[in-house]
Amino acid sequence: MDTLGVVLVAIGVAAGVVYLTVLVIAFVQVFRDREMAWATQLVWLLSILALPVGGTIAWFAVGHRTKEFERALMR
């Protein structure tokens, strides 16, 4: 394997580790959100599993906004 191949594999592995870390963080946030109904949690978990990239991006874009978070934005 040449140098370029090694670099590309390293970049791929690093991207995979970053993605898995973000995925685990999204799962933990969904499980820990006490304000969210269990059915809503189930929908979020299924969307993250069914659409790994899109579901995770959607969670961080709109899903994790709790009332405390929105109050902090309003200040």
C-alpha positions as CSV (number, residue, x, y, z in Angstrom):
1,M,0.0,0.0,0.0
2,D,1.4,3.4,-0.9
3,T,1.4,6.5,1.2
4,L,-1.8,7.9,-0.3
5,G,-3.6,4.6,0.5
6,V,-2.5,4.7,4.1
7,V,-3.5,8.4,4.5
8,L,-7.0,7.6,3.0
9,V,-7.5,4.7,5.3
10,A,-6.5,6.8,8.3
11,I,-8.9,9.5,7.3
12,G,-11.7,6.9,6.9
13,V,-11.0,5.4,10.3
14,A,-10.9,8.8,11.9
15,A,-14.2,9.8,10.3
16,G,-15.8,6.5,11.4
17,V,-14.6,7.1,15.0
18,V,-16.0,10.7,15.0
19,Y,-19.3,9.5,13.6
20,L,-19.7,6.7,16.1
21,T,-18.9,9.1,18.9
22,V,-21.6,11.5,17.7
23,L,-24.1,8.7,17.3
24,V,-23.5,7.5,20.9
25,I,-23.9,11.0,22.2
26,A,-27.2,11.4,20.3
27,F,-28.5,8.1,21.8
28,V,-27.4,9.1,25.3
29,Q,-29.1,12.5,25.0
30,V,-32.4,10.9,23.8
31,F,-32.3,8.4,26.7
32,R,-31.5,11.1,29.3
33,D,-34.2,13.6,28.2
34,R,-36.8,13.3,30.9
35,E,-39.1,15.9,29.4
36,M,-39.7,13.8,26.3
37,A,-42.5,11.2,26.2
38,W,-41.4,7.6,25.7
39,A,-43.1,7.4,22.3
40,T,-41.2,10.5,21.2
41,Q,-38.0,8.9,22.4
42,L,-38.8,5.8,20.5
43,V,-39.4,7.8,17.3
44,W,-36.1,9.6,17.7
45,L,-34.1,6.4,18.4
46,L,-35.7,4.7,15.4
47,S,-35.0,7.7,13.1
48,I,-31.4,7.7,14.3
49,L,-31.1,4.0,13.6
50,A,-33.0,4.0,10.3
51,L,-31.4,7.2,8.9
52,P,-28.0,7.2,10.7
53,V,-26.6,10.5,9.2
54,G,-29.9,12.3,8.7
55,G,-31.4,11.2,12.0
56,T,-28.3,12.2,13.9
57,I,-28.2,15.6,12.2
58,A,-31.9,16.2,12.8
59,W,-31.5,15.3,16.5
60,F,-28.7,17.8,17.0
61,A,-30.5,20.4,14.9
62,V,-33.9,20.3,16.5
63,G,-34.4,17.3,18.8
64,H,-32.3,18.2,21.8
65,R,-33.8,21.6,22.4
66,T,-35.3,21.3,25.8
67,K,-37.1,24.1,27.6
68,E,-33.9,25.0,29.5
69,F,-32.0,25.2,26.2
70,E,-34.6,27.5,24.7
71,R,-34.7,29.7,27.8
72,A,-30.9,30.1,27.5
73,L,-31.3,31.1,23.9
74,M,-33.9,33.8,24.8
75,R,-31.5,35.5,27.3
